Amino acid sequence: MVRSPKAPGGSEFVPELIHNRSGAGSDVLAVDLNKDGAIDIVSSTDRGTFIFWNKPVRNGK
């Protein structure tokens, strides 16, 4: 979500491409796997299982 005074409600959804070859497959999880406060994404497809590690935001940066 991005704040936008022109959008209804003051914010708008802006999609972000994580990986263009993994796909969503049969199962997608959004969970903090390593307990660092950042949500990680796991997807399982016919190409394998993919883990996308997110980085925690520190001090608003």
Sequence and secondary structure as in RCSB ss.txt:
>XXXX:A:sequence
MVRSPKAPGGSEFVPELIHNRSGAGSDVLAVDLNKDGAIDIVSSTDRGTFIFWNKPVRNGK
>XXXX:A:secstr
 EE TTSGGGEE     S SSS  BTEEEEE TTSSSS EEEEEETTEEEEE      TT 
